[in-house]
Amino acid sequence: MVTQQIDGPLLQVSNVDIEYRTRERQVRATHDVSFDVWPGDRFILLGPSGCGKSSLLKATGGFLAPRSGHISLAGTPVSAPGPERMMVFQEFDQLPPWKTVLENVMFPLLASRKASRSQAKETALHFLHKVGLAEFADAMPHMLSGGMKQRVAIARALAMKPRILLMDEPFAALDALTRRTMQEELLALWEEERFTLLFVTHSIEEALVVGSRILVLSPHPGRVRAELNCHQFTLNDFGSEAFQHAARHIHRLLFPTIGNSPSHSSGEEPEYVPATVHSS
């Protein structure tokens, strides 16, 4: 998927503070967050509700400006949305309802003038086939299930061949069986296309199976608690001792108890991954 090779990280987020204003006050969403995403990473932003993980994703997409710090993609500062950073949201209504499935996938290719109409149609049909929806090309969004709508959104994003795919809890509103199917299909697509993924979730289990690396964020305001490698886990590892050990360790990092600080989790580091743990 990435056509240009680079030396070093593809995405760099450095010392980012994000704030937003409510009617009552100014709220700090994240504090001094830094991480690097390398080409081909499946990088997970994991944390509880309100920790600023979606705000970090929106800032990476260019939809939200950090109060301080900086974000760059392939060495270029991120200051606005761009086609090299495509986003898939949680909501099912992200598809214009007056366009067919095929027209929805073609739309960004045509709007950005990255392809002629015939090229856009060919590319759109290719990625609809990849997500198993080629036979629904002429269907309208209201005719699709939630899972099918998310498949269309993924096809639309990948058709643009972005440098990085941004996904904001895309499977959170799906039932458990559909969510597992979508996780399987996303990983199968990654095996074929090897795109770079930045994925937001509040599910520890989803983070472990979808991701190759996890950034663990503290409760509000979001600070970096740890960065973990988890590339060895698959959907078949649910219930295994190593998987459950990993999930418990991450839970302790997210919600440390008295006498169990995030920098000294039970006095030992887990054997399943090398980890960088940050004190709060």
Backbone bond lengths (Angstrom), bond angles and torsions (degrees), N, CA, C in turn:
res aa  C-N    CA-C-N  psi(-1)  N-CA   C-N-CA  omega(-1)  CA-C   N-CA-C  phi
1 M - - - 1.461 - - 1.520 110.80 -
2 V 1.360 118.30 -42.38 1.451 121.24 178.87 1.516 108.42 -80.27
3 T 1.330 116.88 122.28 1.448 120.83 -174.77 1.514 112.91 -92.63
4 Q 1.306 118.30 -20.69 1.451 121.99 -177.65 1.522 109.39 -115.12
5 Q 1.330 115.59 123.21 1.456 120.29 179.16 1.524 109.54 -80.15
6 I 1.312 116.53 140.06 1.455 120.66 177.07 1.521 108.50 -129.00
7 D 1.319 115.06 152.26 1.456 121.31 173.61 1.517 108.32 -94.35
8 G 1.317 117.12 120.47 1.452 120.78 -179.24 1.511 111.79 103.05
9 P 1.334 116.98 -174.50 1.464 120.98 -177.30 1.524 112.08 -63.62
10 L 1.324 116.02 147.22 1.460 120.65 173.34 1.523 110.35 -77.72
11 L 1.332 115.90 -46.38 1.464 122.01 -179.74 1.519 108.83 -116.83
12 Q 1.331 116.12 131.78 1.466 121.35 176.26 1.523 109.13 -125.09
13 V 1.316 115.64 121.78 1.463 123.38 175.04 1.515 106.73 -113.39
14 S 1.327 116.92 119.11 1.467 121.12 -170.06 1.521 111.43 -127.15
15 N 1.346 115.81 114.31 1.466 123.29 171.59 1.527 112.46 52.98
16 V 1.313 115.39 47.57 1.472 120.58 -172.86 1.521 111.52 -88.15
17 D 1.324 114.83 124.87 1.464 123.35 167.86 1.526 107.21 -108.85
18 I 1.336 116.31 133.10 1.458 121.15 176.82 1.515 108.49 -123.95
19 E 1.332 115.90 131.11 1.456 121.52 177.85 1.529 109.57 -129.58
20 Y 1.326 115.91 153.22 1.455 120.76 172.81 1.521 108.06 -144.12
21 R 1.317 116.03 158.74 1.462 120.96 -175.98 1.522 110.46 -107.02
22 T 1.337 115.31 133.08 1.458 121.34 168.75 1.531 107.58 -101.58
23 R 1.319 116.37 -177.92 1.467 118.82 178.31 1.518 111.67 -63.29
24 E 1.337 115.87 -30.76 1.461 119.72 -174.00 1.525 113.67 -92.34
25 R 1.362 117.13 -36.26 1.457 117.92 -170.50 1.522 111.67 -162.43
26 Q 1.336 113.50 172.42 1.455 121.45 173.20 1.533 108.06 -87.69
27 V 1.325 117.02 131.56 1.462 121.64 -176.75 1.519 109.47 -116.06
28 R 1.317 116.26 130.16 1.453 120.48 174.94 1.519 109.02 -91.05
29 A 1.332 116.96 117.99 1.463 121.64 -177.84 1.518 111.44 -84.21
30 T 1.347 117.07 -42.66 1.467 121.21 179.71 1.516 109.76 -134.93
31 H 1.335 115.28 156.62 1.463 120.12 179.63 1.526 109.94 -134.46
32 D 1.329 116.32 115.40 1.464 123.61 170.39 1.538 112.09 54.53
33 V 1.329 116.09 49.70 1.457 120.91 -178.29 1.532 109.95 -90.69
34 S 1.330 116.05 130.03 1.462 122.17 177.15 1.521 109.77 -134.87
35 F 1.327 116.04 138.25 1.461 121.02 171.98 1.522 108.87 -165.04
36 D 1.328 115.91 159.93 1.462 123.35 176.35 1.521 109.34 -119.47
37 V 1.320 116.06 141.04 1.463 122.26 174.84 1.528 107.04 -118.29
38 W 1.332 116.24 124.96 1.457 121.79 -177.05 1.524 110.12 -96.47
39 P 1.329 117.89 156.20 1.469 120.06 178.55 1.529 111.83 -54.56
40 G 1.329 115.83 131.33 1.457 121.51 -179.63 1.514 114.74 85.45
41 D 1.332 118.39 -3.68 1.463 121.34 176.22 1.525 111.09 -64.65
42 R 1.312 114.94 148.39 1.459 122.03 162.71 1.526 104.76 -111.79
43 F 1.319 115.94 89.70 1.460 122.43 -168.54 1.522 109.39 -99.60
44 I 1.329 114.94 125.39 1.466 121.24 -174.66 1.529 110.60 -106.11
45 L 1.336 115.99 132.04 1.461 122.04 167.20 1.523 106.99 -98.59
46 L 1.322 116.08 110.74 1.464 122.05 -173.89 1.512 109.77 -118.06
47 G 1.319 115.62 132.31 1.452 119.90 176.25 1.512 110.96 -179.41
48 P 1.327 117.50 168.58 1.466 120.92 179.76 1.519 111.20 -71.79
49 S 1.314 116.20 167.53 1.462 120.95 177.95 1.528 110.12 -56.96
50 G 1.334 115.63 136.56 1.457 120.72 177.57 1.511 115.15 87.39
51 C 1.347 117.95 6.68 1.471 119.62 -177.58 1.525 112.51 -87.41
52 G 1.327 118.35 -2.99 1.455 121.25 175.81 1.518 115.05 92.77
53 K 1.330 117.31 10.40 1.470 119.11 -177.29 1.533 111.89 -66.36
54 S 1.325 117.65 -41.32 1.460 120.04 176.72 1.529 110.95 -68.29
55 S 1.326 117.11 -34.54 1.464 120.26 175.99 1.521 110.88 -63.36
56 L 1.324 117.38 -38.96 1.467 120.93 176.43 1.528 110.54 -63.39
57 L 1.324 116.53 -40.54 1.460 120.50 179.06 1.532 110.35 -64.94
58 K 1.326 116.98 -43.99 1.463 120.45 179.28 1.527 111.24 -65.29
59 A 1.334 117.04 -36.50 1.462 120.02 176.27 1.527 110.92 -65.47
60 T 1.341 116.53 -38.69 1.463 120.29 176.52 1.520 110.70 -65.10
61 G 1.321 116.36 -35.40 1.458 120.72 177.40 1.513 113.91 -74.33
62 G 1.336 117.49 -10.48 1.453 121.55 -179.33 1.513 113.91 86.69
63 F 1.336 117.22 12.07 1.461 121.39 -179.44 1.526 112.70 -90.27
64 L 1.317 117.00 -12.87 1.460 122.28 -174.61 1.525 108.19 -144.20
65 A 1.324 116.75 127.54 1.465 120.55 -177.89 1.528 110.32 -90.68
66 P 1.339 118.84 129.03 1.464 120.46 176.10 1.530 110.70 -64.17
67 R 1.319 115.41 150.17 1.464 119.77 174.34 1.514 110.22 -69.89
68 S 1.345 116.54 -37.89 1.460 121.35 176.86 1.524 108.53 -150.82
69 G 1.339 115.72 166.64 1.448 120.86 -174.60 1.515 110.58 86.46
70 H 1.315 117.00 -177.54 1.460 118.76 -179.99 1.525 111.34 -148.09
71 I 1.327 114.82 156.85 1.464 123.96 178.69 1.521 107.65 -127.85
72 S 1.325 117.35 131.19 1.460 120.65 178.67 1.517 110.31 -135.41
73 L 1.322 115.34 147.65 1.460 123.21 177.16 1.519 107.80 -120.01
74 A 1.330 115.58 118.98 1.473 121.44 -177.48 1.518 110.81 52.45
75 G 1.332 115.99 38.11 1.456 121.50 176.34 1.512 115.14 85.23
76 T 1.341 118.17 -5.11 1.461 121.81 -179.32 1.521 110.14 -102.64
77 P 1.340 118.05 125.83 1.469 119.86 -179.56 1.525 112.23 -58.42
78 V 1.320 116.22 139.22 1.465 122.26 176.08 1.518 108.25 -87.42
79 S 1.335 116.53 119.60 1.462 120.40 -179.23 1.520 112.92 -130.89
80 A 1.336 117.22 -9.65 1.464 121.58 -179.01 1.525 108.17 -160.40
81 P 1.336 117.71 164.20 1.466 119.31 175.21 1.523 111.08 -61.32
82 G 1.332 116.21 153.05 1.450 120.86 179.06 1.515 110.97 -157.20
83 P 1.328 117.79 156.78 1.463 121.03 -175.69 1.518 114.23 -69.09
84 E 1.328 117.58 -12.53 1.465 119.94 176.77 1.523 111.75 -79.81
85 R 1.348 116.54 -4.85 1.467 122.75 177.63 1.524 107.38 -131.40
86 M 1.332 116.95 96.10 1.462 121.68 -178.09 1.529 109.62 -98.74
87 M 1.337 115.58 142.02 1.459 120.81 -172.25 1.527 111.22 -119.66
88 V 1.330 115.49 138.91 1.457 123.02 172.59 1.523 107.10 -117.16
89 F 1.332 116.62 123.07 1.456 121.68 -175.26 1.528 110.83 -95.88
90 Q 1.316 115.07 172.02 1.461 121.38 178.71 1.520 111.58 -75.14
91 E 1.336 116.52 -33.92 1.457 121.02 -172.12 1.535 111.37 -69.40
92 F 1.320 115.78 142.54 1.457 121.06 178.51 1.533 112.49 -77.24
93 D 1.353 117.37 -17.26 1.463 120.26 -175.23 1.526 112.46 -91.84
94 Q 1.336 117.74 25.57 1.467 120.74 179.64 1.527 112.32 -80.43
95 L 1.328 117.58 -4.37 1.461 122.16 178.25 1.528 109.55 -98.35
96 P 1.342 119.49 125.33 1.472 120.23 174.84 1.531 110.80 -53.96
97 P 1.324 118.19 121.61 1.464 120.74 -171.03 1.520 114.00 -71.46
98 W 1.349 118.03 -15.71 1.459 120.79 -178.34 1.534 112.66 -89.30
99 K 1.342 116.58 -2.75 1.459 120.84 178.70 1.529 110.17 -105.87
100 T 1.312 116.72 145.17 1.459 120.33 174.19 1.523 109.91 -69.09
101 V 1.312 116.26 169.78 1.469 120.83 177.03 1.529 110.03 -55.62
102 L 1.317 117.07 -47.71 1.463 120.42 -179.92 1.524 111.49 -62.33
103 E 1.315 117.31 -43.29 1.471 120.75 179.57 1.522 111.49 -64.82
104 N 1.333 117.31 -35.50 1.460 120.74 176.95 1.523 111.57 -61.92
105 V 1.325 116.93 -43.10 1.468 120.15 -178.62 1.528 110.67 -72.98
106 M 1.344 117.23 -34.26 1.459 121.03 178.85 1.520 112.68 -71.96
107 F 1.323 117.44 -28.62 1.466 121.43 -168.03 1.533 114.46 -53.59
108 P 1.346 120.53 -53.39 1.469 118.25 -178.25 1.529 113.19 -64.62
109 L 1.324 117.44 -30.55 1.464 120.16 177.25 1.526 110.47 -64.55
110 L 1.327 116.20 -40.00 1.460 120.10 179.25 1.525 111.59 -76.07
111 A 1.327 116.57 -42.65 1.464 120.37 -177.58 1.529 111.77 -63.30
112 S 1.330 116.09 -35.72 1.474 120.38 179.87 1.523 112.31 -86.82
113 R 1.331 116.64 -4.44 1.461 123.30 -179.34 1.530 111.82 60.12
114 K 1.320 114.87 32.41 1.465 119.82 176.50 1.518 111.99 -81.82
115 A 1.335 117.15 -14.58 1.453 119.91 -176.60 1.519 109.67 -153.65
116 S 1.325 115.66 152.27 1.464 120.89 170.78 1.527 108.38 -72.25
117 R 1.326 116.89 171.42 1.464 119.24 -179.04 1.524 111.52 -61.44
118 S 1.318 116.98 -41.97 1.464 119.54 -179.59 1.525 111.09 -67.95
119 Q 1.340 117.29 -39.87 1.461 120.79 176.93 1.522 111.15 -65.63
120 A 1.338 116.08 -41.18 1.467 120.51 179.52 1.524 110.54 -62.58
121 K 1.326 116.58 -41.75 1.462 120.09 179.27 1.520 110.98 -64.16
122 E 1.312 116.90 -43.25 1.464 120.83 179.45 1.525 111.22 -62.76
123 T 1.338 116.52 -44.74 1.466 120.84 179.83 1.526 110.81 -66.14
124 A 1.329 116.57 -43.02 1.469 120.65 -179.54 1.530 110.83 -62.13
125 L 1.310 117.30 -44.90 1.463 120.11 179.24 1.530 111.09 -64.45
126 H 1.336 116.68 -35.38 1.466 120.43 177.50 1.523 110.71 -59.96
127 F 1.322 117.18 -47.29 1.465 119.44 -176.80 1.526 112.07 -78.83
128 L 1.317 118.19 -27.63 1.463 118.81 171.34 1.521 110.65 -64.58
129 H 1.320 116.65 -37.45 1.463 119.95 174.54 1.527 110.23 -63.42
130 K 1.330 117.31 -40.30 1.466 121.04 -179.82 1.525 111.52 -60.51
131 V 1.337 117.10 -34.92 1.474 119.67 -179.02 1.523 111.69 -97.34
132 G 1.323 117.42 8.98 1.461 120.81 174.26 1.510 115.69 77.44
133 L 1.340 117.67 25.41 1.463 120.15 -175.61 1.526 112.83 -124.26
134 A 1.315 118.51 17.77 1.466 120.34 -178.58 1.526 111.51 -57.60
135 E 1.335 117.11 -35.64 1.468 119.62 -177.79 1.522 112.61 -75.41
136 F 1.350 117.11 -7.85 1.469 121.50 177.63 1.526 111.50 -104.71
137 A 1.315 117.02 16.95 1.464 121.06 -175.01 1.525 112.68 -56.86
138 D 1.322 117.70 -33.76 1.467 120.92 -177.27 1.524 113.03 -95.55
139 A 1.319 117.10 3.01 1.472 120.65 179.49 1.523 110.69 -75.93
140 M 1.326 116.34 156.93 1.467 122.53 174.57 1.524 108.82 -94.96
141 P 1.343 117.42 152.21 1.470 119.70 -176.80 1.523 114.98 -54.22
142 H 1.340 117.69 -34.76 1.469 118.90 -177.27 1.526 112.14 -67.98
143 M 1.322 117.13 -12.68 1.461 121.54 179.83 1.525 112.19 -88.41
144 L 1.323 117.50 -3.77 1.458 122.04 -173.95 1.518 111.73 -103.03
145 S 1.328 116.05 152.16 1.464 121.28 171.77 1.528 109.30 -75.19
146 G 1.333 115.63 170.92 1.464 119.39 178.32 1.514 112.43 -59.44
147 G 1.325 116.77 -44.83 1.462 120.23 179.53 1.513 112.30 -62.45
148 M 1.333 117.05 -38.58 1.464 121.05 179.37 1.532 110.55 -67.47
149 K 1.331 117.10 -38.75 1.461 119.78 177.31 1.531 111.04 -62.22
150 Q 1.343 116.57 -39.08 1.461 119.00 178.59 1.532 110.59 -68.42
151 R 1.317 117.91 -34.30 1.465 120.47 175.48 1.532 110.67 -62.25
152 V 1.335 116.42 -40.96 1.461 119.94 178.07 1.531 109.88 -63.61
153 A 1.323 116.62 -43.26 1.467 120.08 179.80 1.525 111.01 -62.11
154 I 1.324 117.10 -39.22 1.467 120.61 178.05 1.527 110.40 -66.87
155 A 1.344 116.70 -43.72 1.461 120.39 177.96 1.526 110.67 -60.83
156 R 1.329 116.79 -42.35 1.467 121.38 179.52 1.527 111.10 -61.07
157 A 1.324 116.31 -41.68 1.459 120.13 -179.71 1.527 111.70 -69.21
158 L 1.333 117.11 -45.85 1.465 120.15 -177.54 1.523 111.83 -69.84
159 A 1.334 117.62 -27.06 1.460 120.26 178.40 1.526 111.63 -61.37
160 M 1.311 117.27 -25.84 1.462 121.76 178.81 1.532 112.20 -78.64
161 K 1.332 116.28 -7.63 1.470 122.01 -178.09 1.540 111.06 49.24
162 P 1.340 115.70 58.99 1.468 119.68 -176.71 1.523 111.67 -72.81
163 R 1.325 115.73 160.32 1.461 119.90 173.07 1.521 110.48 -67.70
164 I 1.341 115.78 -32.80 1.461 120.41 179.41 1.524 108.90 -147.53
165 L 1.334 115.84 139.08 1.466 123.06 177.53 1.521 108.26 -100.90
166 L 1.334 116.52 126.00 1.456 123.13 -178.59 1.521 108.83 -107.13
167 M 1.340 116.48 125.42 1.466 120.65 -177.27 1.524 109.69 -129.20
168 D 1.346 115.42 120.86 1.461 121.64 -175.80 1.523 110.09 -104.68
169 E 1.337 116.03 92.79 1.464 122.83 -179.52 1.531 111.18 45.26
170 P 1.330 118.44 53.73 1.464 120.49 -170.78 1.520 114.71 -67.74
171 F 1.342 117.67 -19.38 1.462 120.10 -175.79 1.531 112.26 -111.36
172 A 1.325 117.35 5.95 1.463 120.59 -172.49 1.520 112.98 -64.88
173 A 1.335 117.83 -31.50 1.460 120.61 -176.30 1.523 112.75 -90.27
174 L 1.328 117.89 2.09 1.457 121.34 -178.49 1.520 110.93 -89.71
175 D 1.327 116.87 156.32 1.458 119.92 174.21 1.526 109.50 -68.88
176 A 1.332 116.62 164.18 1.463 121.40 -170.20 1.531 112.51 -60.12
177 L 1.335 117.62 -41.77 1.462 120.18 -178.10 1.527 111.35 -67.66
178 T 1.341 116.38 -43.07 1.460 119.81 178.85 1.523 110.52 -66.83
179 R 1.334 116.73 -37.48 1.466 120.48 179.03 1.519 110.45 -60.66
180 R 1.319 116.92 -45.01 1.466 119.27 179.60 1.531 110.89 -63.81
181 T 1.331 116.80 -40.78 1.459 120.14 178.03 1.522 111.05 -61.49
182 M 1.341 116.71 -42.37 1.456 120.58 -179.65 1.526 111.41 -66.89
183 Q 1.329 116.78 -36.69 1.463 119.72 175.41 1.529 111.14 -62.46
184 E 1.336 115.64 -43.68 1.458 120.21 177.82 1.527 111.14 -60.55
185 E 1.337 115.98 -44.09 1.457 120.06 -177.26 1.523 111.59 -69.06
186 L 1.317 117.29 -36.79 1.469 120.18 177.57 1.526 110.58 -63.21
187 L 1.335 116.76 -44.16 1.461 120.48 179.29 1.525 111.25 -66.32
188 A 1.326 117.45 -36.61 1.468 120.06 176.77 1.530 110.85 -65.67
189 L 1.334 116.77 -39.85 1.461 120.34 176.14 1.525 111.12 -63.01
190 W 1.325 115.58 -40.89 1.471 119.04 179.09 1.526 110.67 -63.32
191 E 1.317 117.87 -40.36 1.462 120.61 177.85 1.526 111.42 -59.58
192 E 1.334 116.47 -35.72 1.460 120.48 -179.08 1.520 112.57 -80.55
193 E 1.333 117.25 -41.84 1.462 121.29 -170.10 1.535 113.64 -102.18
194 R 1.334 116.78 -23.84 1.471 122.70 179.54 1.531 112.40 53.69
195 F 1.324 116.49 43.90 1.455 121.03 175.34 1.531 110.13 -76.46
196 T 1.308 115.96 163.40 1.466 122.04 175.11 1.528 107.97 -92.73
197 L 1.328 115.71 132.82 1.462 121.32 -172.00 1.525 110.74 -124.95
198 L 1.324 115.78 131.72 1.468 122.53 168.14 1.514 106.33 -117.66
199 F 1.333 116.35 115.93 1.466 122.90 -165.35 1.520 109.15 -127.72
200 V 1.332 116.51 128.37 1.466 122.57 179.42 1.524 110.01 -101.03
201 T 1.334 116.59 134.05 1.456 121.20 173.94 1.524 109.78 -154.17
202 H 1.332 115.59 158.17 1.462 119.45 169.99 1.527 110.48 -110.81
203 S 1.335 116.38 8.50 1.464 121.29 179.39 1.523 110.59 -98.01
204 I 1.324 116.53 119.31 1.463 120.95 178.95 1.522 110.40 -61.56
205 E 1.329 116.98 -44.41 1.459 120.64 -177.91 1.525 111.36 -63.28
206 E 1.347 117.09 -42.79 1.460 120.13 178.60 1.524 110.90 -64.12
207 A 1.327 116.87 -40.07 1.463 120.44 178.61 1.523 111.21 -59.48
208 L 1.327 116.81 -42.14 1.463 120.63 -176.09 1.526 112.60 -68.56
209 V 1.337 117.64 -34.51 1.470 118.72 -176.28 1.527 112.93 -91.74
210 V 1.333 117.59 -31.79 1.462 119.76 -179.73 1.517 111.30 -81.56
211 G 1.322 117.05 -33.94 1.455 120.44 -170.94 1.512 114.70 -89.95
212 S 1.332 114.33 160.62 1.462 121.63 165.05 1.528 110.05 -104.90
213 R 1.335 116.19 -23.57 1.466 122.08 174.83 1.520 108.24 -142.55
214 I 1.332 115.28 146.29 1.466 121.15 -177.68 1.525 109.14 -126.60
215 L 1.331 115.71 131.32 1.459 121.39 168.81 1.521 107.06 -102.39
216 V 1.329 116.46 116.94 1.461 122.01 -178.40 1.523 108.39 -92.62
217 L 1.337 116.10 123.32 1.461 122.30 -178.52 1.519 110.09 -107.94
218 S 1.314 115.78 143.92 1.465 121.77 179.02 1.519 110.28 -74.70
219 P 1.346 116.68 164.58 1.466 118.73 170.47 1.530 110.62 -58.47
220 H 1.316 115.24 165.91 1.462 124.01 -173.74 1.523 113.09 -47.92
221 P 1.379 116.01 133.95 1.455 127.49 -9.48 1.529 110.86 -76.48
222 G 1.318 117.20 148.19 1.450 121.11 -173.94 1.522 113.38 -66.17
223 R 1.327 115.45 121.33 1.460 122.76 172.28 1.530 107.32 -122.92
224 V 1.315 116.56 156.29 1.458 119.78 179.42 1.518 109.34 -74.35
225 R 1.335 115.74 121.15 1.461 121.04 175.63 1.524 110.55 -93.58
226 A 1.334 116.84 -41.22 1.465 119.60 -177.24 1.512 109.54 -166.28
227 E 1.320 115.22 159.36 1.452 121.85 170.12 1.526 108.13 -125.16
228 L 1.334 116.47 125.15 1.461 122.38 -172.04 1.523 111.23 -124.10
229 N 1.314 116.33 146.95 1.454 122.26 169.73 1.526 109.11 -92.34
230 C 1.341 117.32 136.38 1.467 120.25 -178.81 1.523 111.30 -143.54
231 H 1.324 116.93 24.42 1.463 120.60 -174.00 1.525 113.26 -65.48
232 Q 1.338 116.78 -18.14 1.468 119.01 -175.18 1.520 113.45 -80.90
233 F 1.338 118.35 -10.23 1.461 120.39 -178.05 1.522 111.64 -90.36
234 T 1.330 116.03 145.07 1.460 122.84 174.32 1.520 108.48 -130.28
235 L 1.326 115.61 176.79 1.461 119.67 177.51 1.517 112.66 -62.47
236 N 1.317 117.06 -22.63 1.463 120.80 178.56 1.528 113.09 -76.27
237 D 1.342 116.90 -7.66 1.459 120.04 -177.20 1.520 113.53 -91.11
238 F 1.338 117.95 -3.56 1.460 119.76 175.58 1.524 109.63 -52.84
239 G 1.313 116.46 130.90 1.457 120.37 177.96 1.511 114.31 89.72
240 S 1.332 118.88 -13.78 1.458 120.10 178.79 1.524 109.86 -70.69
241 E 1.317 115.83 156.35 1.460 120.42 -178.66 1.523 111.18 -61.76
242 A 1.339 117.22 -42.94 1.470 120.44 -179.41 1.524 111.00 -64.02
243 F 1.338 116.71 -40.60 1.459 120.55 179.82 1.522 110.90 -64.87
244 Q 1.321 116.42 -45.37 1.463 119.96 -179.93 1.524 111.78 -65.86
245 H 1.328 116.72 -35.51 1.461 120.73 176.21 1.518 109.99 -63.45
246 A 1.339 116.72 -43.25 1.456 121.07 178.38 1.525 111.08 -62.16
247 A 1.341 116.46 -44.35 1.460 120.37 -179.11 1.537 111.00 -63.23
248 R 1.328 117.07 -40.70 1.474 119.78 178.97 1.522 111.07 -65.32
249 H 1.323 116.19 -40.17 1.465 119.62 179.61 1.526 110.95 -62.46
250 I 1.342 116.84 -43.76 1.461 119.98 179.48 1.525 110.46 -66.03
251 H 1.334 117.40 -37.97 1.463 120.21 177.69 1.522 110.67 -60.83
252 R 1.342 117.60 -39.58 1.469 120.39 177.88 1.526 111.14 -65.94
253 L 1.339 116.64 -35.11 1.458 119.60 177.67 1.526 111.16 -67.79
254 L 1.319 116.25 -38.89 1.458 120.72 -179.44 1.523 112.28 -72.45
255 F 1.328 115.82 -40.17 1.460 120.60 -173.63 1.530 110.22 -131.25
256 P 1.344 116.86 69.86 1.466 119.44 -179.04 1.525 110.77 -65.80
257 T 1.319 115.79 142.07 1.454 121.68 176.50 1.517 109.30 -99.91
258 I 1.303 116.64 171.74 1.460 121.09 179.29 1.522 108.85 -60.41
259 G 1.331 115.29 130.35 1.458 120.07 -179.29 1.511 113.05 83.56
260 N 1.351 115.98 2.67 1.465 120.40 -179.32 1.519 107.86 -135.61
261 S 1.337 115.89 70.77 1.453 121.54 -175.88 1.506 110.51 -71.21
262 P 1.354 117.32 157.30 1.451 119.55 -178.35 1.512 113.97 -64.90
263 S 1.323 118.10 -20.19 1.461 119.25 -179.43 1.523 111.98 -92.24
264 H 1.341 116.40 -5.92 1.472 120.07 179.11 1.517 108.73 -139.35
265 S 1.315 116.91 62.92 1.461 121.16 -174.99 1.522 110.93 -68.91
266 S 1.344 115.91 101.97 1.459 123.47 179.76 1.527 112.60 57.18
267 G 1.352 115.79 20.17 1.456 119.07 176.81 1.505 114.55 74.58
268 E 1.338 118.90 8.46 1.453 120.19 -178.19 1.513 110.47 -150.15
269 E 1.321 114.73 149.23 1.444 120.42 174.07 1.524 108.82 -92.18
270 P 1.326 118.09 145.80 1.464 120.04 -179.74 1.512 110.82 -68.38
271 E 1.326 115.98 151.68 1.450 120.53 -179.46 1.528 112.41 -80.77
272 Y 1.333 118.04 -16.89 1.448 119.73 -169.36 1.525 113.43 -75.23
273 V 1.336 118.72 -25.46 1.459 121.05 -178.31 1.526 110.21 -146.17
274 P 1.350 117.35 148.35 1.447 119.07 162.16 1.514 108.32 -70.46
275 A 1.308 118.06 141.38 1.462 120.30 -176.96 1.511 110.02 -138.38
276 T 1.331 114.14 144.60 1.450 121.19 169.46 1.515 106.98 -106.52
277 V 1.312 117.41 116.59 1.463 122.05 -175.99 1.515 108.66 -110.70
278 H 1.349 116.19 132.65 1.444 122.72 -176.33 1.518 108.98 -109.44
279 S 1.305 117.15 138.49 1.458 120.15 173.92 1.506 108.84 -77.48
280 S 1.321 116.71 152.53 1.459 120.17 -175.52 1.521 110.11 -73.75
